[in-house]
Amino acid sequence: GTPPAVVEMKTDTWLALAVGVLTWENAVSAKQINATGIGSDLTAYLPVFSPPRPLS
């Protein structure tokens, strides 16, 4: 059967989400993510990494 939560996106979308350049909300609104089922909203887990801070 179909898994209870499915999330599909392109690699560049995932990378932008992972580093915080793109938000989950904006990606879903722009139809860059196809997410269905309970638990498919990954907002609580993003960003995974923060971009490095410039040295002062």
C-alpha distance matrix in Angstrom:
0.0 3.8 6.4 9.1 11.6 12.1 15.7 17.2 21.0 23.7 25.5 28.6 26.9 25.5 29.0 30.7 28.6 29.1 32.8 33.2 34.4 31.7 30.2 26.7 28.1 30.0 27.1 24.8 27.8 28.6 25.0 24.9 21.6 18.3 16.8 14.3 13.2 15.4 17.0 16.8 20.6 22.2 25.8 26.7 26.2 28.1 30.4 29.8 33.3 36.4 38.6 41.8 44.8 47.9 50.7 53.6
3.8 0.0 3.8 6.5 8.3 8.5 12.1 13.7 17.5 20.5 22.4 25.4 23.5 22.2 25.7 27.2 25.1 25.8 29.5 29.7 30.9 28.0 26.6 23.0 24.3 26.2 23.4 21.0 24.1 24.9 21.4 21.2 17.9 14.6 13.0 10.6 9.9 12.5 14.0 13.3 17.1 18.8 22.3 23.6 23.1 24.8 27.1 26.8 30.3 33.2 35.3 38.6 41.5 44.6 47.5 50.4
6.4 3.8 0.0 3.8 5.5 6.6 10.3 12.7 16.4 19.5 20.9 23.9 21.9 20.1 23.6 25.2 22.7 23.1 26.9 27.1 28.6 26.0 24.4 20.8 22.5 24.7 22.0 19.9 23.2 24.2 21.0 20.4 16.8 14.1 11.8 9.7 8.4 10.1 11.0 10.7 14.5 15.9 19.5 20.3 19.7 21.7 24.2 23.6 27.2 30.3 32.6 35.8 38.7 41.8 44.6 47.4
9.1 6.5 3.8 0.0 3.8 6.8 10.3 13.5 17.1 20.5 22.0 24.6 22.1 20.3 23.8 25.0 22.1 22.7 26.4 26.2 27.9 25.1 23.0 19.3 20.6 23.2 21.0 18.6 21.8 23.3 20.3 20.2 16.5 13.8 10.7 8.1 5.5 6.5 8.0 8.6 12.2 14.1 17.4 18.2 18.2 20.4 23.1 23.0 26.7 29.5 32.1 35.3 37.9 41.3 44.1 46.7
11.6 8.3 5.5 3.8 0.0 3.8 6.8 10.2 13.6 17.1 18.6 21.0 18.3 16.6 20.2 21.2 18.3 19.1 22.8 22.5 24.1 21.3 19.3 15.7 17.2 19.7 17.3 15.1 18.5 19.9 17.1 16.7 12.9 10.6 7.4 5.7 4.3 5.8 6.0 5.2 9.0 10.7 14.2 15.3 15.2 17.0 19.6 19.7 23.3 26.1 28.5 31.8 34.5 37.7 40.6 43.2
12.1 8.5 6.6 6.8 3.8 0.0 3.8 6.6 10.3 13.7 15.4 18.0 15.6 14.2 17.9 19.0 16.7 17.7 21.3 21.3 22.4 19.6 18.2 14.7 16.5 18.3 15.4 13.5 17.0 17.8 14.7 14.0 10.3 7.9 5.7 5.4 6.5 9.0 8.8 6.3 9.7 11.0 14.5 16.3 15.6 16.7 19.0 19.0 22.5 25.2 27.2 30.6 33.4 36.4 39.5 42.2
15.7 12.1 10.3 10.3 6.8 3.8 0.0 3.8 6.9 10.4 12.1 14.4 11.8 10.6 14.3 15.3 13.1 14.3 17.9 17.8 18.8 16.0 14.8 11.5 13.7 15.1 12.0 10.7 14.4 14.8 12.0 10.7 7.0 5.8 4.3 6.6 8.8 10.8 9.6 6.2 8.4 9.0 12.2 14.5 13.6 14.0 16.0 16.3 19.5 22.0 23.8 27.3 30.1 33.0 36.1 38.9
17.2 13.7 12.7 13.5 10.2 6.6 3.8 0.0 3.8 7.2 9.5 11.9 9.9 9.4 13.1 14.2 12.9 14.4 17.7 17.9 18.2 15.5 15.2 12.4 14.5 15.0 11.4 10.7 14.2 13.6 10.6 8.6 5.8 5.1 6.3 9.1 12.0 14.4 13.4 9.8 11.4 11.7 14.5 17.1 15.8 15.5 16.9 17.3 20.0 22.4 23.6 27.1 30.0 32.6 35.8 38.7
21.0 17.5 16.4 17.1 13.6 10.3 6.9 3.8 0.0 3.8 6.6 8.3 6.3 6.8 10.2 11.1 10.5 12.4 15.3 15.6 15.2 12.7 13.2 11.2 13.5 13.1 9.3 9.8 12.9 11.6 9.2 6.2 4.9 6.5 8.6 12.0 15.1 17.2 15.9 12.2 12.7 12.4 14.4 17.4 15.8 14.6 15.5 16.1 18.2 20.3 21.0 24.5 27.4 29.7 33.0 35.9
23.7 20.5 19.5 20.5 17.1 13.7 10.4 7.2 3.8 0.0 3.8 5.5 5.3 6.5 8.9 10.2 10.9 12.5 14.8 15.6 14.7 12.9 14.5 13.3 15.7 14.5 10.9 12.4 15.0 12.8 11.0 7.5 7.9 10.0 12.4 15.8 18.8 20.9 19.4 15.7 16.1 15.2 16.9 19.7 17.8 16.0 16.3 16.6 18.1 20.0 20.1 23.4 26.4 28.4 31.7 34.7
25.5 22.4 20.9 22.0 18.6 15.4 12.1 9.5 6.6 3.8 0.0 3.8 5.4 5.1 6.3 8.7 9.9 10.4 12.6 14.2 13.6 12.7 14.7 14.1 17.1 16.0 12.6 14.7 17.4 15.3 14.2 10.4 10.7 13.0 14.8 18.2 20.8 22.5 20.4 17.0 17.1 15.4 17.0 19.4 16.9 15.0 14.7 14.5 15.5 17.6 17.5 20.6 23.8 25.8 28.9 32.0
28.6 25.4 23.9 24.6 21.0 18.0 14.4 11.9 8.3 5.5 3.8 0.0 3.8 5.4 5.1 6.2 8.6 9.8 10.9 12.2 10.8 10.3 13.0 13.3 16.0 14.2 11.3 14.1 16.2 13.8 13.6 9.8 11.2 14.3 16.2 19.9 22.7 24.1 22.0 18.6 18.0 16.2 17.0 19.6 17.3 14.7 13.9 14.3 14.7 16.1 15.4 18.5 21.4 23.2 26.5 29.5
26.9 23.5 21.9 22.1 18.3 15.6 11.8 9.9 6.3 5.3 5.4 3.8 0.0 3.8 5.5 5.2 6.2 8.6 10.3 10.6 9.4 7.7 9.8 9.6 12.3 10.8 7.6 10.4 12.8 10.8 10.6 6.9 7.9 11.3 13.1 16.8 19.7 21.0 18.9 15.5 14.6 13.1 13.7 16.6 14.9 12.3 12.0 13.1 14.2 15.5 15.5 19.1 21.7 23.8 27.2 30.0
25.5 22.2 20.1 20.3 16.6 14.2 10.6 9.4 6.8 6.5 5.1 5.4 3.8 0.0 3.8 5.5 5.1 6.0 8.7 9.8 10.1 8.9 10.2 9.7 13.1 12.6 9.6 11.9 14.9 13.7 13.1 9.5 9.1 12.0 12.8 16.3 18.6 19.5 17.0 13.9 13.2 11.0 12.1 14.5 12.1 9.9 9.9 10.1 11.7 13.8 14.4 17.9 20.8 23.3 26.5 29.5
29.0 25.7 23.6 23.8 20.2 17.9 14.3 13.1 10.2 8.9 6.3 5.1 5.5 3.8 0.0 3.8 5.4 5.0 6.4 8.5 8.5 8.8 11.1 11.8 15.1 14.2 11.8 14.8 17.3 15.8 15.9 12.2 12.5 15.6 16.5 20.1 22.2 22.9 20.1 17.3 16.2 13.5 14.0 16.0 13.3 10.6 9.4 9.4 9.7 11.4 11.4 14.6 17.7 20.0 23.1 26.2
30.7 27.2 25.2 25.0 21.2 19.0 15.3 14.2 11.1 10.2 8.7 6.2 5.2 5.5 3.8 0.0 3.8 5.5 5.6 6.1 5.0 5.2 8.2 9.8 12.6 11.2 9.5 13.0 14.9 13.5 14.3 11.1 12.0 15.6 16.5 20.2 22.6 23.1 20.5 17.6 15.8 13.5 13.0 15.4 13.4 10.1 8.7 10.1 10.2 10.7 10.5 14.1 16.6 18.8 22.2 24.9
28.6 25.1 22.7 22.1 18.3 16.7 13.1 12.9 10.5 10.9 9.9 8.6 6.2 5.1 5.4 3.8 0.0 3.8 5.6 5.1 6.1 4.9 6.0 6.8 10.2 9.9 8.4 11.2 13.6 13.2 13.7 10.8 10.7 14.0 14.1 17.7 19.6 19.8 17.0 14.3 12.3 9.8 9.3 11.6 9.8 6.5 5.9 7.9 9.2 10.3 11.3 15.1 17.5 20.2 23.5 26.1
29.1 25.8 23.1 22.7 19.1 17.7 14.3 14.4 12.4 12.5 10.4 9.8 8.6 6.0 5.0 5.5 3.8 0.0 3.8 5.7 7.8 8.2 9.2 9.9 13.5 13.6 12.1 14.7 17.3 16.9 17.2 14.1 13.5 16.5 16.2 19.5 21.0 20.9 17.7 15.5 13.8 10.5 10.4 11.6 8.8 6.0 4.6 4.7 5.9 8.0 9.6 13.0 15.9 18.8 21.8 24.7
32.8 29.5 26.9 26.4 22.8 21.3 17.9 17.7 15.3 14.8 12.6 10.9 10.3 8.7 6.4 5.6 5.6 3.8 0.0 3.8 5.8 7.9 9.6 11.7 14.8 14.3 13.5 16.6 18.6 18.0 19.0 16.0 16.1 19.4 19.4 22.8 24.4 24.2 21.0 18.9 16.8 13.6 12.6 13.6 11.3 7.9 5.4 6.2 4.9 5.3 5.9 9.6 12.3 15.1 18.2 21.0
33.2 29.7 27.1 26.2 22.5 21.3 17.8 17.9 15.6 15.6 14.2 12.2 10.6 9.8 8.5 6.1 5.1 5.7 3.8 0.0 3.8 5.4 6.5 9.3 11.9 11.4 11.5 14.5 16.1 16.0 17.5 15.0 15.2 18.6 18.5 21.9 23.5 23.1 20.1 18.1 15.4 12.6 10.7 12.2 10.8 7.1 4.8 7.7 7.3 6.5 7.6 11.3 13.0 15.9 19.3 21.5
34.4 30.9 28.6 27.9 24.1 22.4 18.8 18.2 15.2 14.7 13.6 10.8 9.4 10.1 8.5 5.0 6.1 7.8 5.8 3.8 0.0 3.8 6.9 10.1 12.1 10.4 10.5 14.1 15.1 14.2 16.2 13.7 14.9 18.5 19.2 22.8 24.9 25.0 22.3 19.8 17.2 15.0 13.2 15.4 14.2 10.4 8.5 11.1 10.3 9.2 8.6 12.2 13.8 15.9 19.5 21.8
31.7 28.0 26.0 25.1 21.3 19.6 16.0 15.5 12.7 12.9 12.7 10.3 7.7 8.9 8.8 5.2 4.9 8.2 7.9 5.4 3.8 0.0 3.8 6.7 8.5 6.8 6.8 10.3 11.3 10.7 12.6 10.4 11.5 15.2 15.9 19.4 21.7 22.0 19.6 16.9 14.3 12.7 11.0 13.9 13.2 9.6 8.8 11.8 12.2 11.8 12.1 15.8 17.4 19.7 23.3 25.4
30.2 26.6 24.4 23.0 19.3 18.2 14.8 15.2 13.2 14.5 14.7 13.0 9.8 10.2 11.1 8.2 6.0 9.2 9.6 6.5 6.9 3.8 0.0 3.8 5.4 5.3 6.2 8.6 9.9 10.6 12.3 10.9 11.0 14.2 14.1 17.4 19.3 19.1 16.9 14.5 11.4 10.2 7.9 11.0 11.2 8.0 8.2 11.7 13.0 12.8 14.0 17.7 19.1 21.8 25.2 27.1
26.7 23.0 20.8 19.3 15.7 14.7 11.5 12.4 11.2 13.3 14.1 13.3 9.6 9.7 11.8 9.8 6.8 9.9 11.7 9.3 10.1 6.7 3.8 0.0 3.8 5.5 5.1 6.1 8.5 9.9 10.5 9.4 8.3 11.1 10.5 13.6 15.5 15.5 13.4 10.9 7.9 7.3 5.9 9.6 10.1 7.9 9.3 12.2 14.4 15.1 16.8 20.5 22.2 25.1 28.5 30.5
28.1 24.3 22.5 20.6 17.2 16.5 13.7 14.5 13.5 15.7 17.1 16.0 12.3 13.1 15.1 12.6 10.2 13.5 14.8 11.9 12.1 8.5 5.4 3.8 0.0 3.8 5.5 5.3 6.1 8.6 9.9 10.1 9.6 11.9 11.5 14.2 16.1 16.1 14.8 12.5 9.3 10.0 8.1 11.7 13.1 11.2 12.5 15.7 17.7 17.9 19.4 23.1 24.3 27.0 30.5 32.2
30.0 26.2 24.7 23.2 19.7 18.3 15.1 15.0 13.1 14.5 16.0 14.2 10.8 12.6 14.2 11.2 9.9 13.6 14.3 11.4 10.4 6.8 5.3 5.5 3.8 0.0 3.8 5.5 5.0 6.0 8.5 8.5 9.5 12.5 13.2 16.3 18.8 19.3 18.0 15.2 12.5 12.8 11.0 14.6 15.4 12.8 13.4 16.6 18.1 17.9 18.6 22.3 23.5 25.8 29.4 31.1
27.1 23.4 22.0 21.0 17.3 15.4 12.0 11.4 9.3 10.9 12.6 11.3 7.6 9.6 11.8 9.5 8.4 12.1 13.5 11.5 10.5 6.8 6.2 5.1 5.5 3.8 0.0 3.8 5.5 5.1 6.2 5.1 6.0 9.4 10.6 14.1 17.0 18.0 16.6 13.4 11.4 11.5 10.9 14.7 14.7 12.3 13.0 15.6 17.3 17.9 18.6 22.3 24.1 26.4 30.0 32.1
24.8 21.0 19.9 18.6 15.1 13.5 10.7 10.7 9.8 12.4 14.7 14.1 10.4 11.9 14.8 13.0 11.2 14.7 16.6 14.5 14.1 10.3 8.6 6.1 5.3 5.5 3.8 0.0 3.8 5.4 4.9 5.8 5.2 7.3 8.1 11.1 14.0 15.3 14.6 11.4 9.7 11.1 10.9 14.7 15.4 13.8 15.1 17.7 19.9 20.7 21.8 25.6 27.4 29.9 33.5 35.5
27.8 24.1 23.2 21.8 18.5 17.0 14.4 14.2 12.9 15.0 17.4 16.2 12.8 14.9 17.3 14.9 13.6 17.3 18.6 16.1 15.1 11.3 9.9 8.5 6.1 5.0 5.5 3.8 0.0 3.8 5.4 7.6 8.4 10.2 11.5 14.0 16.9 18.1 17.8 14.9 12.9 14.4 13.6 17.3 18.4 16.4 17.5 20.4 22.3 22.6 23.4 27.1 28.5 30.7 34.4 36.1
28.6 24.9 24.2 23.3 19.9 17.8 14.8 13.6 11.6 12.8 15.3 13.8 10.8 13.7 15.8 13.5 13.2 16.9 18.0 16.0 14.2 10.7 10.6 9.9 8.6 6.0 5.1 5.4 3.8 0.0 3.8 5.5 7.9 10.3 12.6 15.6 18.9 20.5 20.0 16.6 15.1 16.0 15.5 19.3 19.7 17.4 18.0 20.7 22.2 22.4 22.7 26.4 27.9 29.8 33.5 35.5
25.0 21.4 21.0 20.3 17.1 14.7 12.0 10.6 9.2 11.0 14.2 13.6 10.6 13.1 15.9 14.3 13.7 17.2 19.0 17.5 16.2 12.6 12.3 10.5 9.9 8.5 6.2 4.9 5.4 3.8 0.0 3.8 5.4 6.9 9.7 12.6 16.2 18.3 18.1 14.6 13.8 15.2 15.5 19.3 19.5 17.7 18.7 20.9 22.9 23.7 24.2 28.0 29.9 32.0 35.7 37.9
24.9 21.2 20.4 20.2 16.7 14.0 10.7 8.6 6.2 7.5 10.4 9.8 6.9 9.5 12.2 11.1 10.8 14.1 16.0 15.0 13.7 10.4 10.9 9.4 10.1 8.5 5.1 5.8 7.6 5.5 3.8 0.0 3.8 6.9 9.8 13.3 16.7 18.7 17.8 14.1 13.4 13.8 14.5 18.1 17.6 15.6 16.2 18.1 19.9 20.9 21.3 25.0 27.2 29.3 32.9 35.3
21.6 17.9 16.8 16.5 12.9 10.3 7.0 5.8 4.9 7.9 10.7 11.2 7.9 9.1 12.5 12.0 10.7 13.5 16.1 15.2 14.9 11.5 11.0 8.3 9.6 9.5 6.0 5.2 8.4 7.9 5.4 3.8 0.0 3.8 6.1 9.7 13.0 15.0 14.2 10.4 10.2 11.0 12.3 15.8 15.3 14.0 15.3 16.9 19.3 20.9 21.9 25.6 27.9 30.4 33.9 36.4
18.3 14.6 14.1 13.8 10.6 7.9 5.8 5.1 6.5 10.0 13.0 14.3 11.3 12.0 15.6 15.6 14.0 16.5 19.4 18.6 18.5 15.2 14.2 11.1 11.9 12.5 9.4 7.3 10.2 10.3 6.9 6.9 3.8 0.0 3.8 6.8 10.4 13.1 13.0 9.4 10.3 12.0 14.0 17.2 17.0 16.4 18.1 19.4 22.2 24.0 25.3 29.0 31.4 34.0 37.4 40.0
16.8 13.0 11.8 10.7 7.4 5.7 4.3 6.3 8.6 12.4 14.8 16.2 13.1 12.8 16.5 16.5 14.1 16.2 19.4 18.5 19.2 15.9 14.1 10.5 11.5 13.2 10.6 8.1 11.5 12.6 9.7 9.8 6.1 3.8 0.0 3.8 7.0 9.3 9.2 5.7 7.2 9.4 11.8 14.6 14.8 15.0 17.1 18.3 21.5 23.5 25.3 29.0 31.4 34.3 37.6 40.0
14.3 10.6 9.7 8.1 5.7 5.4 6.6 9.1 12.0 15.8 18.2 19.9 16.8 16.3 20.1 20.2 17.7 19.5 22.8 21.9 22.8 19.4 17.4 13.6 14.2 16.3 14.1 11.1 14.0 15.6 12.6 13.3 9.7 6.8 3.8 0.0 3.8 7.0 8.4 6.0 8.5 11.4 13.9 16.2 16.8 17.6 20.1 21.1 24.5 26.6 28.7 32.3 34.7 37.7 40.9 43.3
13.2 9.9 8.4 5.5 4.3 6.5 8.8 12.0 15.1 18.8 20.8 22.7 19.7 18.6 22.2 22.6 19.6 21.0 24.4 23.5 24.9 21.7 19.3 15.5 16.1 18.8 17.0 14.0 16.9 18.9 16.2 16.7 13.0 10.4 7.0 3.8 0.0 3.8 6.2 5.8 8.7 11.7 14.4 15.9 16.7 18.3 21.0 21.8 25.4 27.7 30.2 33.6 36.0 39.2 42.2 44.6
15.4 12.5 10.1 6.5 5.8 9.0 10.8 14.4 17.2 20.9 22.5 24.1 21.0 19.5 22.9 23.1 19.8 20.9 24.2 23.1 25.0 22.0 19.1 15.5 16.1 19.3 18.0 15.3 18.1 20.5 18.3 18.7 15.0 13.1 9.3 7.0 3.8 0.0 3.8 5.6 7.8 10.7 13.1 13.8 15.1 17.3 20.1 20.9 24.6 26.8 29.6 33.0 35.1 38.5 41.4 43.6
17.0 14.0 11.0 8.0 6.0 8.8 9.6 13.4 15.9 19.4 20.4 22.0 18.9 17.0 20.1 20.5 17.0 17.7 21.0 20.1 22.3 19.6 16.9 13.4 14.8 18.0 16.6 14.6 17.8 20.0 18.1 17.8 14.2 13.0 9.2 8.4 6.2 3.8 0.0 3.8 5.6 7.5 10.2 10.5 11.5 13.9 16.8 17.3 21.0 23.4 26.3 29.5 31.7 35.2 38.0 40.2
16.8 13.3 10.7 8.6 5.2 6.3 6.2 9.8 12.2 15.7 17.0 18.6 15.5 13.9 17.3 17.6 14.3 15.5 18.9 18.1 19.8 16.9 14.5 10.9 12.5 15.2 13.4 11.4 14.9 16.6 14.6 14.1 10.4 9.4 5.7 6.0 5.8 5.6 3.8 0.0 3.8 6.0 9.1 10.7 11.1 12.6 15.3 16.0 19.7 22.0 24.5 28.0 30.3 33.6 36.5 38.9
20.6 17.1 14.5 12.2 9.0 9.7 8.4 11.4 12.7 16.1 17.1 18.0 14.6 13.2 16.2 15.8 12.3 13.8 16.8 15.4 17.2 14.3 11.4 7.9 9.3 12.5 11.4 9.7 12.9 15.1 13.8 13.4 10.2 10.3 7.2 8.5 8.7 7.8 5.6 3.8 0.0 3.8 5.7 7.9 9.1 10.1 12.8 14.3 17.7 19.6 22.2 25.7 27.7 30.9 34.0 36.2
22.2 18.8 15.9 14.1 10.7 11.0 9.0 11.7 12.4 15.2 15.4 16.2 13.1 11.0 13.5 13.5 9.8 10.5 13.6 12.6 15.0 12.7 10.2 7.3 10.0 12.8 11.5 11.1 14.4 16.0 15.2 13.8 11.0 12.0 9.4 11.4 11.7 10.7 7.5 6.0 3.8 0.0 3.8 5.5 5.5 6.6 9.4 10.5 14.1 16.2 18.9 22.3 24.4 27.8 30.7 33.0
25.8 22.3 19.5 17.4 14.2 14.5 12.2 14.5 14.4 16.9 17.0 17.0 13.7 12.1 14.0 13.0 9.3 10.4 12.6 10.7 13.2 11.0 7.9 5.9 8.1 11.0 10.9 10.9 13.6 15.5 15.5 14.5 12.3 14.0 11.8 13.9 14.4 13.1 10.2 9.1 5.7 3.8 0.0 3.8 5.4 5.4 8.0 10.3 13.3 14.6 17.4 20.8 22.4 25.8 28.8 30.8
26.7 23.6 20.3 18.2 15.3 16.3 14.5 17.1 17.4 19.7 19.4 19.6 16.6 14.5 16.0 15.4 11.6 11.6 13.6 12.2 15.4 13.9 11.0 9.6 11.7 14.6 14.7 14.7 17.3 19.3 19.3 18.1 15.8 17.2 14.6 16.2 15.9 13.8 10.5 10.7 7.9 5.5 3.8 0.0 3.8 5.8 8.4 9.8 13.0 14.4 17.7 20.7 22.3 25.9 28.5 30.4
26.2 23.1 19.7 18.2 15.2 15.6 13.6 15.8 15.8 17.8 16.9 17.3 14.9 12.1 13.3 13.4 9.8 8.8 11.3 10.8 14.2 13.2 11.2 10.1 13.1 15.4 14.7 15.4 18.4 19.7 19.5 17.6 15.3 17.0 14.8 16.8 16.7 15.1 11.5 11.1 9.1 5.5 5.4 3.8 0.0 3.8 6.3 6.5 10.1 12.3 15.6 18.5 20.6 24.2 26.7 29.0
28.1 24.8 21.7 20.4 17.0 16.7 14.0 15.5 14.6 16.0 15.0 14.7 12.3 9.9 10.6 10.1 6.5 6.0 7.9 7.1 10.4 9.6 8.0 7.9 11.2 12.8 12.3 13.8 16.4 17.4 17.7 15.6 14.0 16.4 15.0 17.6 18.3 17.3 13.9 12.6 10.1 6.6 5.4 5.8 3.8 0.0 2.9 5.0 8.0 9.6 12.6 15.8 17.8 21.3 24.1 26.4
30.4 27.1 24.2 23.1 19.6 19.0 16.0 16.9 15.5 16.3 14.7 13.9 12.0 9.9 9.4 8.7 5.9 4.6 5.4 4.8 8.5 8.8 8.2 9.3 12.5 13.4 13.0 15.1 17.5 18.0 18.7 16.2 15.3 18.1 17.1 20.1 21.0 20.1 16.8 15.3 12.8 9.4 8.0 8.4 6.3 2.9 0.0 3.8 5.5 6.8 9.6 12.9 15.0 18.4 21.3 23.7
29.8 26.8 23.6 23.0 19.7 19.0 16.3 17.3 16.1 16.6 14.5 14.3 13.1 10.1 9.4 10.1 7.9 4.7 6.2 7.7 11.1 11.8 11.7 12.2 15.7 16.6 15.6 17.7 20.4 20.7 20.9 18.1 16.9 19.4 18.3 21.1 21.8 20.9 17.3 16.0 14.3 10.5 10.3 9.8 6.5 5.0 3.8 0.0 3.8 6.9 10.0 12.7 15.3 18.8 21.3 24.0
33.3 30.3 27.2 26.7 23.3 22.5 19.5 20.0 18.2 18.1 15.5 14.7 14.2 11.7 9.7 10.2 9.2 5.9 4.9 7.3 10.3 12.2 13.0 14.4 17.7 18.1 17.3 19.9 22.3 22.2 22.9 19.9 19.3 22.2 21.5 24.5 25.4 24.6 21.0 19.7 17.7 14.1 13.3 13.0 10.1 8.0 5.5 3.8 0.0 3.8 6.5 8.9 11.8 15.2 17.6 20.4
36.4 33.2 30.3 29.5 26.1 25.2 22.0 22.4 20.3 20.0 17.6 16.1 15.5 13.8 11.4 10.7 10.3 8.0 5.3 6.5 9.2 11.8 12.8 15.1 17.9 17.9 17.9 20.7 22.6 22.4 23.7 20.9 20.9 24.0 23.5 26.6 27.7 26.8 23.4 22.0 19.6 16.2 14.6 14.4 12.3 9.6 6.8 6.9 3.8 0.0 3.8 6.3 8.5 12.0 14.6 17.2
38.6 35.3 32.6 32.1 28.5 27.2 23.8 23.6 21.0 20.1 17.5 15.4 15.5 14.4 11.4 10.5 11.3 9.6 5.9 7.6 8.6 12.1 14.0 16.8 19.4 18.6 18.6 21.8 23.4 22.7 24.2 21.3 21.9 25.3 25.3 28.7 30.2 29.6 26.3 24.5 22.2 18.9 17.4 17.7 15.6 12.6 9.6 10.0 6.5 3.8 0.0 3.8 6.4 9.3 12.3 15.1
41.8 38.6 35.8 35.3 31.8 30.6 27.3 27.1 24.5 23.4 20.6 18.5 19.1 17.9 14.6 14.1 15.1 13.0 9.6 11.3 12.2 15.8 17.7 20.5 23.1 22.3 22.3 25.6 27.1 26.4 28.0 25.0 25.6 29.0 29.0 32.3 33.6 33.0 29.5 28.0 25.7 22.3 20.8 20.7 18.5 15.8 12.9 12.7 8.9 6.3 3.8 0.0 3.8 6.5 8.9 12.1
44.8 41.5 38.7 37.9 34.5 33.4 30.1 30.0 27.4 26.4 23.8 21.4 21.7 20.8 17.7 16.6 17.5 15.9 12.3 13.0 13.8 17.4 19.1 22.2 24.3 23.5 24.1 27.4 28.5 27.9 29.9 27.2 27.9 31.4 31.4 34.7 36.0 35.1 31.7 30.3 27.7 24.4 22.4 22.3 20.6 17.8 15.0 15.3 11.8 8.5 6.4 3.8 0.0 3.8 6.3 8.8
47.9 44.6 41.8 41.3 37.7 36.4 33.0 32.6 29.7 28.4 25.8 23.2 23.8 23.3 20.0 18.8 20.2 18.8 15.1 15.9 15.9 19.7 21.8 25.1 27.0 25.8 26.4 29.9 30.7 29.8 32.0 29.3 30.4 34.0 34.3 37.7 39.2 38.5 35.2 33.6 30.9 27.8 25.8 25.9 24.2 21.3 18.4 18.8 15.2 12.0 9.3 6.5 3.8 0.0 3.8 6.3
50.7 47.5 44.6 44.1 40.6 39.5 36.1 35.8 33.0 31.7 28.9 26.5 27.2 26.5 23.1 22.2 23.5 21.8 18.2 19.3 19.5 23.3 25.2 28.5 30.5 29.4 30.0 33.5 34.4 33.5 35.7 32.9 33.9 37.4 37.6 40.9 42.2 41.4 38.0 36.5 34.0 30.7 28.8 28.5 26.7 24.1 21.3 21.3 17.6 14.6 12.3 8.9 6.3 3.8 0.0 3.8
53.6 50.4 47.4 46.7 43.2 42.2 38.9 38.7 35.9 34.7 32.0 29.5 30.0 29.5 26.2 24.9 26.1 24.7 21.0 21.5 21.8 25.4 27.1 30.5 32.2 31.1 32.1 35.5 36.1 35.5 37.9 35.3 36.4 40.0 40.0 43.3 44.6 43.6 40.2 38.9 36.2 33.0 30.8 30.4 29.0 26.4 23.7 24.0 20.4 17.2 15.1 12.1 8.8 6.3 3.8 0.0
